[in-house]
């Protein structure tokens, strides 16, 4: 599939993934209030960090490793099998630690954290990295879109009061698991699992760990802020920050979509020695990203105070004030 089609599929899916929380956010904000939004954001931030550790940078390492061998079926199957076996080990250990956290450490967020457990389980079957390396963005986009539409419908049907917050957590956790599982099924006929020794599987551990450092560092910057606010203040303040940050993350998805598409393409070109084409693609993508982040960052800052109470409700008016400095982080994400 061409880079243009992959970009369109990935951008369309990212756009959908960004708009869907914005569609459900006004409903959730008015149904559960600032404390409910804060409690969910606090539990989800911790769960998401566990998921990042479980995947260990595979979103960056996996597509690149697969793209290098995708023209050799035998090498492709062996590479996929060794990486997935390593993933099962790391994600399995992370899941055990998460269960320990929910059982013995979690406080007010225990119920919500318990219903987010399927997010950690989904790390065991998340093989999107393989489909990305094969330039197969269409199955990821279509399958996950269908699952998330059903999840959004369930939110509007079942989440109507603060005591329904656990339903919201379970619905999105379940949708994540089903989406990952459906993408695993779409690999049939494209790659097969072969038995590889643990030594071969574990050789991927070090490069994945190195690549995960930057990913986890960004998570600490983006997600741990919610955990810190929840620990140092209260869930009301966390809820205000959660909705402000939600808008920023949605807009940042436009930027990351371009990088997700370019990574396997550039890796394949590098393996073929086409360095001039690599430079051309990188220059074009950077020009596009710079234009996008400037428009998104300054545009949001100019309307933030009016947008927040209109969109989330009067209780979230202070979220608009928080959006103004947060919107400038889009510029740093672009660079």
MARTI-665712 format. One record per residue (C-alpha): chain; x, y, z. Coordinates in Angstrom, 2 decimals. Each point is the difference from the previous one (the first is absolute). Layout:
N
[pt 'A' [X Y Z]];
...
//
This chain:
335
[pt 'A' [0.00 0.00 0.00]];
[pt 'A' [1.33 3.47 -0.89]];
[pt 'A' [1.18 2.51 2.57]];
[pt 'A' [-2.83 2.33 -0.99]];
[pt 'A' [-2.69 -2.63 0.63]];
[pt 'A' [1.61 -1.04 3.28]];
[pt 'A' [0.14 3.62 1.08]];
[pt 'A' [-3.66 0.51 -0.89]];
[pt 'A' [-1.10 -3.14 1.88]];
[pt 'A' [2.11 0.83 3.03]];
[pt 'A' [-0.97 3.67 0.02]];
[pt 'A' [-3.68 -0.92 -0.38]];
[pt 'A' [0.23 -2.49 2.88]];
[pt 'A' [1.94 2.44 2.17]];
[pt 'A' [-2.57 2.69 -0.79]];
[pt 'A' [-2.79 -2.37 0.99]];
[pt 'A' [1.85 -1.05 3.17]];
[pt 'A' [0.46 3.64 0.92]];
[pt 'A' [-3.55 1.09 -0.77]];
[pt 'A' [-1.67 -2.91 1.78]];
[pt 'A' [1.17 0.99 3.51]];
[pt 'A' [-1.08 3.53 -0.85]];
[pt 'A' [-3.45 -1.31 -0.86]];
[pt 'A' [-0.32 -1.95 3.26]];
[pt 'A' [1.82 2.54 2.22]];
[pt 'A' [-2.91 2.48 0.33]];
[pt 'A' [-2.34 -2.86 0.92]];
[pt 'A' [2.44 -1.48 2.53]];
[pt 'A' [0.83 3.40 1.51]];
[pt 'A' [-3.62 0.80 0.65]];
[pt 'A' [-0.82 -3.54 1.18]];
[pt 'A' [2.79 -0.56 2.55]];
[pt 'A' [1.25 3.55 0.72]];
[pt 'A' [3.53 1.25 0.63]];
[pt 'A' [0.79 -2.58 2.68]];
[pt 'A' [-1.14 -2.90 -2.16]];
[pt 'A' [2.03 1.20 -2.96]];
[pt 'A' [2.99 0.49 2.29]];
[pt 'A' [-0.30 -3.46 1.56]];
[pt 'A' [-0.14 -1.66 -3.42]];
[pt 'A' [2.89 2.11 -1.33]];
[pt 'A' [2.10 -0.87 3.06]];
[pt 'A' [-0.60 -3.76 -0.33]];
[pt 'A' [0.39 0.02 -3.78]];
[pt 'A' [3.33 1.84 0.15]];
[pt 'A' [1.42 -2.69 2.28]];
[pt 'A' [-1.44 -2.79 -2.16]];
[pt 'A' [1.39 1.59 -3.18]];
[pt 'A' [3.48 0.19 1.52]];
[pt 'A' [-0.15 -3.71 0.81]];
[pt 'A' [-1.04 -0.67 -3.61]];
[pt 'A' [2.98 1.96 -1.30]];
[pt 'A' [2.32 -2.11 2.11]];
[pt 'A' [-1.76 -3.15 -1.20]];
[pt 'A' [0.47 0.92 -3.66]];
[pt 'A' [3.57 1.17 0.66]];
[pt 'A' [0.42 2.31 -3.01]];
[pt 'A' [-1.33 -2.52 -2.54]];
[pt 'A' [-1.96 2.70 -1.81]];
[pt 'A' [3.35 1.43 -1.07]];
[pt 'A' [2.20 -3.11 -0.16]];
[pt 'A' [-2.51 -2.50 -1.43]];
[pt 'A' [-0.94 1.75 -3.27]];
[pt 'A' [3.64 0.70 -0.78]];
[pt 'A' [1.08 -3.60 0.62]];
[pt 'A' [-2.90 -1.41 -2.06]];
[pt 'A' [0.48 2.46 -2.88]];
[pt 'A' [3.61 -1.12 -0.43]];
[pt 'A' [-0.95 -3.64 -0.66]];
[pt 'A' [-3.50 0.25 -1.46]];
[pt 'A' [1.20 -1.12 -3.44]];
[pt 'A' [1.32 -3.31 1.43]];
[pt 'A' [-2.92 -2.17 1.28]];
[pt 'A' [2.22 -2.33 2.07]];
[pt 'A' [1.91 2.84 1.65]];
[pt 'A' [-3.26 1.91 0.51]];
[pt 'A' [-1.66 -2.87 1.88]];
[pt 'A' [3.08 -0.59 2.13]];
[pt 'A' [0.41 3.68 0.85]];
[pt 'A' [-3.69 0.35 0.87]];
[pt 'A' [0.06 -3.13 2.16]];
[pt 'A' [3.08 0.99 1.96]];
[pt 'A' [-1.27 3.53 0.65]];
[pt 'A' [-3.46 -1.20 1.02]];
[pt 'A' [1.46 -2.61 2.36]];
[pt 'A' [2.03 2.70 1.70]];
[pt 'A' [-3.14 2.16 0.15]];
[pt 'A' [-2.00 -2.77 1.68]];
[pt 'A' [2.66 -0.30 2.71]];
[pt 'A' [0.26 3.71 0.75]];
[pt 'A' [-3.75 0.69 -0.28]];
[pt 'A' [-0.78 -3.04 2.16]];
[pt 'A' [2.31 1.17 2.79]];
[pt 'A' [-1.42 3.52 -0.23]];
[pt 'A' [-3.54 -1.39 0.28]];
[pt 'A' [0.95 -1.83 3.21]];
[pt 'A' [1.41 3.22 1.47]];
[pt 'A' [-3.16 1.88 -1.02]];
[pt 'A' [-2.17 -2.57 1.75]];
[pt 'A' [2.13 0.44 3.11]];
[pt 'A' [-0.44 3.77 -0.21]];
[pt 'A' [-3.79 -0.30 -0.29]];
[pt 'A' [-0.22 -2.48 2.87]];
[pt 'A' [2.40 1.53 2.52]];
[pt 'A' [0.92 3.58 -0.93]];
[pt 'A' [-2.93 1.75 -1.71]];
[pt 'A' [-2.05 2.34 2.15]];
[pt 'A' [-3.13 1.90 -1.06]];
[pt 'A' [0.61 -1.05 -3.60]];
[pt 'A' [-0.03 -3.76 0.78]];
[pt 'A' [-3.39 -0.72 -1.64]];
[pt 'A' [0.85 1.96 -3.14]];
[pt 'A' [3.49 -1.53 -0.18]];
[pt 'A' [-1.48 -3.50 0.26]];
[pt 'A' [-2.27 0.64 -2.98]];
[pt 'A' [2.99 1.30 -1.98]];
[pt 'A' [1.85 -3.33 0.36]];
[pt 'A' [-0.87 -1.07 -3.54]];
[pt 'A' [2.24 2.80 -1.26]];
[pt 'A' [2.99 -1.83 1.46]];
[pt 'A' [-1.30 -3.32 -1.34]];
[pt 'A' [-0.22 1.54 -3.48]];
[pt 'A' [3.78 0.53 0.04]];
[pt 'A' [0.36 -3.76 -0.39]];
[pt 'A' [-1.78 0.01 -3.38]];
[pt 'A' [0.86 3.46 -1.30]];
[pt 'A' [1.81 -0.73 -3.27]];
[pt 'A' [-0.79 3.29 -1.75]];
[pt 'A' [3.76 0.45 -0.36]];
[pt 'A' [0.11 -2.93 -2.42]];
[pt 'A' [-2.82 1.35 -2.16]];
[pt 'A' [1.71 3.40 -0.05]];
[pt 'A' [3.26 -1.58 -1.12]];
[pt 'A' [-1.87 -1.76 -2.81]];
[pt 'A' [-1.59 3.32 -1.04]];
[pt 'A' [-3.41 -1.43 0.88]];
[pt 'A' [-1.66 3.00 1.63]];
[pt 'A' [-3.45 -0.74 -1.43]];
[pt 'A' [-0.85 -2.94 2.35]];
[pt 'A' [1.11 2.01 3.04]];
[pt 'A' [-2.12 2.97 -1.00]];
[pt 'A' [-3.17 -1.83 -1.01]];
[pt 'A' [-0.13 -2.58 2.80]];
[pt 'A' [0.77 2.44 2.80]];
[pt 'A' [-2.44 2.55 -1.40]];
[pt 'A' [-2.84 -2.52 0.08]];
[pt 'A' [0.83 -1.06 3.57]];
[pt 'A' [0.24 3.56 1.29]];
[pt 'A' [-3.31 0.98 -1.58]];
[pt 'A' [-1.68 -2.78 1.94]];
[pt 'A' [1.80 1.11 3.17]];
[pt 'A' [-1.16 3.59 -0.46]];
[pt 'A' [-3.58 -1.18 -0.47]];
[pt 'A' [0.25 -1.98 3.24]];
[pt 'A' [1.23 3.11 1.84]];
[pt 'A' [-3.01 2.04 -1.08]];
[pt 'A' [-2.38 -2.82 0.90]];
[pt 'A' [1.36 -1.08 3.39]];
[pt 'A' [1.98 2.91 1.53]];
[pt 'A' [-2.52 2.43 1.50]];
[pt 'A' [1.12 0.70 3.61]];
[pt 'A' [3.19 0.14 2.13]];
[pt 'A' [-0.51 -3.61 1.15]];
[pt 'A' [0.23 -1.13 -3.65]];
[pt 'A' [3.63 1.04 -0.31]];
[pt 'A' [1.19 -3.61 0.29]];
[pt 'A' [-2.07 -0.84 -3.09]];
[pt 'A' [1.85 2.68 -1.95]];
[pt 'A' [3.34 -1.47 1.07]];
[pt 'A' [-1.01 -3.56 -0.84]];
[pt 'A' [-1.44 0.91 -3.41]];
[pt 'A' [3.17 1.71 -1.19]];
[pt 'A' [2.23 -2.67 1.51]];
[pt 'A' [-2.02 -2.72 -1.73]];
[pt 'A' [0.05 1.86 -3.31]];
[pt 'A' [3.79 0.23 0.17]];
[pt 'A' [0.29 -3.75 0.54]];
[pt 'A' [-2.43 -0.87 -2.79]];
[pt 'A' [1.73 2.40 -2.40]];
[pt 'A' [3.41 -1.55 0.66]];
[pt 'A' [-1.39 -3.52 -0.26]];
[pt 'A' [-1.69 0.71 -3.33]];
[pt 'A' [3.23 1.41 -1.44]];
[pt 'A' [1.81 -3.16 1.10]];
[pt 'A' [-2.49 -2.04 -2.00]];
[pt 'A' [0.64 2.14 -3.08]];
[pt 'A' [3.60 -1.28 -0.10]];
[pt 'A' [-1.21 -3.39 -1.23]];
[pt 'A' [1.44 -0.67 -3.44]];
[pt 'A' [2.57 2.78 0.34]];
[pt 'A' [2.34 -1.51 2.57]];
[pt 'A' [0.16 -3.21 2.03]];
[pt 'A' [1.25 -0.76 3.47]];
[pt 'A' [3.04 -2.27 0.22]];
[pt 'A' [1.62 -1.36 3.12]];
[pt 'A' [3.17 1.91 0.79]];
[pt 'A' [2.41 -0.45 2.93]];
[pt 'A' [-0.22 2.44 2.90]];
[pt 'A' [3.53 1.18 -0.72]];
[pt 'A' [-1.09 1.24 -3.42]];
[pt 'A' [-3.10 1.64 1.45]];
[pt 'A' [1.85 1.76 2.79]];
[pt 'A' [2.50 1.61 -2.38]];
[pt 'A' [-2.78 2.49 -0.82]];
[pt 'A' [-0.30 0.98 3.65]];
[pt 'A' [2.92 2.45 0.11]];
[pt 'A' [-0.85 2.04 -3.14]];
[pt 'A' [-3.66 0.11 1.04]];
[pt 'A' [0.96 1.18 3.47]];
[pt 'A' [2.22 2.72 -1.44]];
[pt 'A' [-2.79 1.26 -2.26]];
[pt 'A' [-2.50 -0.17 2.83]];
[pt 'A' [1.98 2.49 2.09]];
[pt 'A' [-1.15 2.95 -2.10]];
[pt 'A' [-3.57 -1.34 -0.18]];
[pt 'A' [-0.24 -0.49 3.76]];
[pt 'A' [1.66 3.38 0.58]];
[pt 'A' [-2.71 1.67 -2.08]];
[pt 'A' [-2.60 -1.95 1.96]];
[pt 'A' [1.45 1.24 3.28]];
[pt 'A' [-0.21 3.52 -1.40]];
[pt 'A' [-3.51 -0.38 -1.46]];
[pt 'A' [-1.73 -2.47 2.35]];
[pt 'A' [1.76 0.16 3.36]];
[pt 'A' [-1.11 3.61 0.35]];
[pt 'A' [-3.53 -1.33 0.61]];
[pt 'A' [1.30 -2.46 2.57]];
[pt 'A' [1.92 2.75 1.77]];
[pt 'A' [-3.01 2.32 0.05]];
[pt 'A' [-2.19 -2.79 1.35]];
[pt 'A' [2.54 -0.85 2.70]];
[pt 'A' [0.82 3.58 1.03]];
[pt 'A' [-3.45 1.59 -0.43]];
[pt 'A' [-3.39 -1.60 -0.60]];
[pt 'A' [-2.06 -1.58 -2.77]];
[pt 'A' [-1.81 3.26 -0.73]];
[pt 'A' [3.25 1.67 -1.06]];
[pt 'A' [1.03 -3.16 -1.85]];
[pt 'A' [-3.28 0.10 -1.93]];
[pt 'A' [0.60 3.59 -1.12]];
[pt 'A' [3.48 -0.89 -1.21]];
[pt 'A' [-1.19 -3.25 -1.60]];
[pt 'A' [-2.44 1.72 -2.34]];
[pt 'A' [2.47 2.73 -0.89]];
[pt 'A' [2.70 -2.54 -0.76]];
[pt 'A' [-2.46 -2.15 -1.96]];
[pt 'A' [-0.35 2.73 -2.63]];
[pt 'A' [3.79 0.31 -0.30]];
[pt 'A' [0.45 -3.76 -0.40]];
[pt 'A' [-2.68 -0.15 -2.66]];
[pt 'A' [1.72 2.68 -2.07]];
[pt 'A' [3.42 -1.62 0.55]];
[pt 'A' [-1.36 -3.13 -1.66]];
[pt 'A' [0.12 1.78 -3.35]];
[pt 'A' [3.75 0.41 0.43]];
[pt 'A' [0.75 -3.54 1.15]];
[pt 'A' [-2.03 -1.45 -2.88]];
[pt 'A' [2.54 1.28 -2.51]];
[pt 'A' [2.94 -1.52 1.88]];
[pt 'A' [-1.79 -3.34 0.36]];
[pt 'A' [-0.40 -0.27 -3.77]];
[pt 'A' [3.48 1.25 -0.85]];
[pt 'A' [1.92 -2.34 2.35]];
[pt 'A' [-0.43 -3.33 -1.88]];
[pt 'A' [0.28 1.72 -3.39]];
[pt 'A' [3.27 1.73 0.85]];
[pt 'A' [1.37 -3.18 1.62]];
[pt 'A' [-0.72 -1.98 -3.18]];
[pt 'A' [1.67 2.66 -2.15]];
[pt 'A' [3.03 0.06 2.30]];
[pt 'A' [0.35 -3.79 -0.27]];
[pt 'A' [0.02 0.41 -3.81]];
[pt 'A' [2.60 2.80 0.14]];
[pt 'A' [-2.36 2.65 -1.44]];
[pt 'A' [1.32 2.82 2.17]];
[pt 'A' [-1.04 2.81 -2.36]];
[pt 'A' [-3.62 -1.19 0.19]];
[pt 'A' [0.29 -0.19 3.79]];
[pt 'A' [1.15 3.63 0.17]];
[pt 'A' [-2.79 1.10 -2.34]];
[pt 'A' [-2.70 -1.70 2.10]];
[pt 'A' [1.36 1.37 3.30]];
[pt 'A' [0.20 3.57 -1.34]];
[pt 'A' [-3.57 -0.14 -1.31]];
[pt 'A' [-1.38 -1.43 3.23]];
[pt 'A' [1.79 2.60 2.15]];
[pt 'A' [-1.41 2.86 -2.10]];
[pt 'A' [-3.51 -1.39 0.44]];
[pt 'A' [0.44 -0.51 3.76]];
[pt 'A' [1.28 3.53 0.58]];
[pt 'A' [-2.96 1.53 -1.82]];
[pt 'A' [-2.43 -2.14 1.97]];
[pt 'A' [1.37 0.64 3.50]];
[pt 'A' [0.12 3.77 -0.47]];
[pt 'A' [-3.60 0.15 -1.20]];
[pt 'A' [-1.28 -2.39 2.70]];
[pt 'A' [1.94 1.49 2.92]];
[pt 'A' [-0.72 3.69 -0.52]];
[pt 'A' [-3.54 -0.68 -1.22]];
[pt 'A' [-0.94 -1.90 3.16]];
[pt 'A' [1.57 2.58 2.32]];
[pt 'A' [-2.12 2.75 -1.56]];
[pt 'A' [-3.36 -1.68 0.68]];
[pt 'A' [0.74 -2.13 3.10]];
[pt 'A' [-1.88 2.08 2.63]];
[pt 'A' [-3.20 0.11 -2.04]];
[pt 'A' [0.25 -3.58 -1.21]];
[pt 'A' [0.37 -1.87 3.33]];
[pt 'A' [-3.26 1.00 1.78]];
[pt 'A' [-1.96 -0.25 -3.25]];
[pt 'A' [1.30 -3.48 -0.78]];
[pt 'A' [0.47 -1.67 3.41]];
[pt 'A' [-2.51 1.96 2.06]];
[pt 'A' [0.22 2.91 2.43]];
[pt 'A' [1.71 -2.13 2.66]];
[pt 'A' [3.03 -0.30 -2.29]];
[pt 'A' [0.48 3.71 -0.76]];
[pt 'A' [3.45 -0.03 1.62]];
[pt 'A' [1.10 -2.66 -2.50]];
[pt 'A' [0.07 2.79 -2.60]];
[pt 'A' [2.64 1.89 1.97]];
[pt 'A' [2.10 -3.16 0.20]];
[pt 'A' [-0.23 -0.56 -3.77]];
[pt 'A' [1.84 3.23 -0.82]];
[pt 'A' [3.47 -1.00 1.30]];
[pt 'A' [-0.60 -3.65 -0.90]];
[pt 'A' [-0.66 0.93 -3.63]];
[pt 'A' [3.60 1.13 -0.34]];
[pt 'A' [1.16 -3.55 0.67]];
[pt 'A' [-1.24 -0.86 -3.50]];
[pt 'A' [2.97 1.95 -1.37]];
[pt 'A' [2.47 -2.10 2.01]];
[pt 'A' [-1.77 -3.22 -1.04]];
[pt 'A' [0.42 1.01 -3.64]];
[pt 'A' [3.74 0.48 0.40]];
//
